[in-house]
Amino acid sequence: MAKGSLKFKDSVADFERIMGDINARKFAGIYLLMGEESYFIDAVADRLASSILDEAARAFNQITVYGRDTEAGPIVNLCRQMPMMGQYQVVIVKEAQQLKGIDRLSLYTQKPSPSTILVICHKEKSVDKRSAFYKGCTANGVVLESVRPRDYEIASWLQQFIRRRGLEIDPKALSMLTDHLGTDISKIANELQKLTVSLPEGTKRISDRDIEANIGISKDFNNFELCKAVVTRDMNRALMIADHFARNPKDNPLLLTVMALFNQFRDLFVVNYLRWLTRRKNKPFPSDQELMRLLRKNNTFILGEIKQNAARWDNRKVFQVLGLLREYDAKSKGMGAGGASDGELLRELLLKIFLQ
């Protein structure tokens, strides 16, 4: 795959394929797990660590080393050893991005031992794909490149994550999770793990009340409700939520709130533009299925709300609001904020939006 062309969905597909092979006990000799998104790296490494050898054999034939504490040469020597009383030995290298001279592992990856399974966890970035080390891994093992998701990719991944656990999730509960937790899927997965074990027996659908009770996100004071108040022009409600955010700034970072509002107004802009094309250019308005694809939505209820709310906003005003949101996105990162708190900036932003 060409440089820069790998997408989050590709990482998800590769992750599921690799996990399927591990569950079927189809092991590769080398696993290079690399990239910015640590969730898939940790999940594959943990599954391998608990699946290849039984508990008794791990004491003799499984070793974990850390990149900051070792070098390539000793790792190669470990991999060349024979297992004690077993078919395999497992060598797991964690934090491999801190390993000095990692390219020298090519001495092993180009000619691996059939009795060793080497697992390399290289977080934060990918290795040089031109290197002999990388080429040896691809030729003689499995490579997982873990890409971070964009904000619009989280919801669909999260729905599939929940469905694999035999559950469904309400649209509002889904938005509460994604708006509050952002794109950190490790954090999302951890919170959902705690949630699923806390749900009453027999629960089949996660609601906003479940999110509030088990994760601590208020069902009444969250980004979903704030966005709803803003696009329906309910200023009193929006400012009430903003006051709650100001009192709880750690739970409601301004950056995530601005991102949620930006996504909402971007959707309104797209719908209004398509309506303009229908009126002025006689182009047919997209079907719901096509519109969901354009807006990257997968719920007809949410789509209906977007179309209804778009009618409340002229696109000239929407464009001005998007400009304001870009300005306050910069301020949320400390640029030109003038020492104002997140709560003060949010209230200021909302008043400017309602004046449009």
Secondary structure, DSSP 4 states (H G I P E B T S, - for coil): --TT---HHHHHHHHHHHHHHHHTT---SEEEEEES-HHHHHHHHHHHHHHSS-HHHHHHHEEEEEGGG-BHHHHHHHHHSPPSSSS-EEEEEESGGG-BTGGGGHHHHTS--TTEEEEEEEESSPPPTTSHHHHHHHHHSEEEEEPPPPHHHHHHHHHHHHHTTT-EE-HHHHHHHHHHHTT-HHHHHHHHHHHHHHSPTT--EE-HHHHHHHH---SSSSHHHHHHHHHTT-HHHHHHHHHHHHH-TTTS-HHHHHHHHHHHHHHHHHHHHHHHHHHHH-PPPPPHHHHHHHHT---HHHHHHHHHHHTTS-HHHHHHHHHHHHHHHHHHTTSS-TT--HHHHHHHHHHHHHT-
